[in-house]
Amino acid sequence: MKLYKILKYLLVDYDINLSQLSRATGVPRQTLDNWISGQEPRSLSQVKVIADYFSLSIDQLCFEQCARDTMIEYQDEINAGVFEIVLRRVKNTN
């Protein structure tokens, strides 16, 4: 289950912390702490509340394997600095 990775990513993406998520959803802070530390959820209804908060299905929140994994994997590197990307046309030398 990838819940802890996806939840960490969502917290950064939505710019909220566990306390704010707990207050907004009613899921206890300790429960969210346990999930972030890698423990498996005990209550499917609590997972559903969190999934609804982020407008995701339970499958997406717990098991999504697409672009989120790549973003989560490289999140530290992305946040390591500010970069500027410049697009310019280059002449074809052929």
Secondary structure by P-SEA (a helix, b strand, c coil): caaaaaaaaaaaaacccaaaaaaaccccaaaaaaaaaccccccaaaaaaaaaaaccccccccccccaaaaaaaaccccccbbbbbbbbbbcccc
